[in-house]
């Protein structure tokens, strides 16, 4: 499991000429094992998005024992990327395809003044937001929907249907958290949907704007900045076996 602050990166996935989370992890693995290794990630976080519970997998024939991976990789990684734990898994394991759901959290600072302490992790909104109305609207996102209208540039030949298990909003003092769990998310889907919810909270959109957006009318809806978004966790079936043996060949 990996956590990172995505501020200085062009997202998780490799991009030519751009710093990425995948690129840094693969570089650290190569330095530690002496082998070129390609990793897979459970969720391809956008540019500037953070993660607390990203999951990656890879194949290696290294003889290094499993217990050395966390310390060794963190030695080679920059300070804004950290490996939290490492496990050996079955050969059939695929961190992306085996996942049952992903949970993301969007954090909003809702007060009259910004915060230098939360400028990289929270989106600041000065106006007081109507949380109850936002929560009501968020329930319209729950269920099986086609989210193509909320996903910029999603390929026409690929399905945009996803199942959302929950889309919840809570406020504690000046902190608003929008947390959603789904089988998967499309590029910019969460930030666009939460942009609609914040406009509803401001009183600029009616609650049924969510329904209109799912039907294709996304006119006037903002895309919230990525720095408020964080991948919290990825859920897997209990049948997936995770072992503590050596990561090399038996």
Secondary structure by P-SEA (a helix, b strand, c coil): cbbbccccccccccccccccaaaaaaaaaaaacccbbbbbbcccccccbbbcbbbbbbcccccccccaaaaaaaaaccccccccbbbbbcccccccccccbbbbbbbbbccccccccccccbbbbccccaaaaaaaaaaaacccccccccccccccccccbbbbcbbbbbbcccbbbbbbbccccccaaaaaaaaaaaaaaacccccaaaaaaaacccccccccccccccccbbbbbccbbbbccccccc
